[in-house]
């Protein structure tokens, strides 16, 4: 009966708004001393989002100089808002621009190798 009265009085139950869609927030690069030549699958940076994701989310990654530094796509696990960007260091003393992309949004950062 209460729901009929609520409808007659124009009171409706509002659904909560959907959670915000996470966006790229920042890239925190690693210290060059942790990126020596020959290092493989080491954390070159951390990709941070504006909110936790509701499902595993892939962030695409690219290096402007794959002869010096290669990067792997990042998977942000469900419930998290950040994940490591793994890199392979092929050349020491390099300064390499990397970009990450999520839903059309792009962030760039420079990773310096040791």
MODANOR-V836953 format. One record per residue. RES is the residue in one letter. SS is DSSP state (A for helix, B for strand, O for the rest). OMEGA is omega in whole degrees, -180 to 180 (none if undefined). BURIAL is # if it has 24 or more other C-alpha atoms within 12 Angstrom, else .. Layout:
RES	SS	OMEGA	BURIAL
RES	SS	OMEGA	BURIAL
//
This chain:
X	O	-180	.
X	A	-179	.
X	A	177	.
X	A	179	.
X	A	178	.
X	A	179	.
X	A	180	.
X	A	180	.
X	O	178	.
X	O	178	.
X	O	179	.
X	O	179	.
X	O	-180	.
X	O	175	.
X	O	177	.
X	O	180	.
X	O	179	.
X	O	179	.
X	O	-180	.
X	O	177	.
X	O	-179	.
X	O	177	#
X	O	174	#
X	B	180	#
X	B	-177	.
X	B	173	#
X	B	178	#
X	B	-175	#
X	B	-179	#
X	O	176	#
X	O	-179	.
X	A	-179	#
X	A	179	.
X	A	-176	#
X	O	-179	#
X	O	177	#
X	O	180	#
X	O	180	.
X	O	-180	#
X	O	178	.
X	O	176	#
X	B	-179	#
X	B	178	#
X	B	-180	#
X	B	173	#
X	B	178	#
X	B	-178	#
X	B	177	#
X	B	-179	#
X	O	-178	.
X	O	176	#
X	O	-180	#
X	O	-179	#
X	O	176	.
X	O	177	.
X	O	-174	.
X	B	179	#
X	B	175	#
X	B	-179	#
X	B	-179	#
X	B	180	#
X	B	178	#
X	B	177	#
X	O	-179	.
X	O	-178	.
X	O	175	.
X	O	-180	.
X	O	-175	#
X	B	174	#
X	B	-178	#
X	B	178	#
X	O	173	#
X	O	-177	#
X	B	172	#
X	B	176	#
X	B	-177	#
X	O	178	.
X	O	178	.
X	O	-179	.
X	O	178	.
X	O	177	#
X	B	178	#
X	B	-180	#
X	B	172	#
X	B	-178	#
X	B	-178	#
X	B	172	#
X	B	-177	#
X	B	-178	#
X	O	-177	#
X	O	177	#
X	O	177	.
X	O	-179	.
X	O	175	#
X	B	-170	#
X	B	176	#
X	B	175	#
X	B	177	#
X	B	175	#
X	B	-175	#
X	B	176	#
X	B	177	#
X	O	179	.
X	O	178	.
X	B	-178	.
X	B	171	.
X	B	179	#
X	B	177	#
X	B	178	#
X	B	176	#
X	B	179	#
X	B	-180	#
X	O	-177	#
X	O	none	#
//
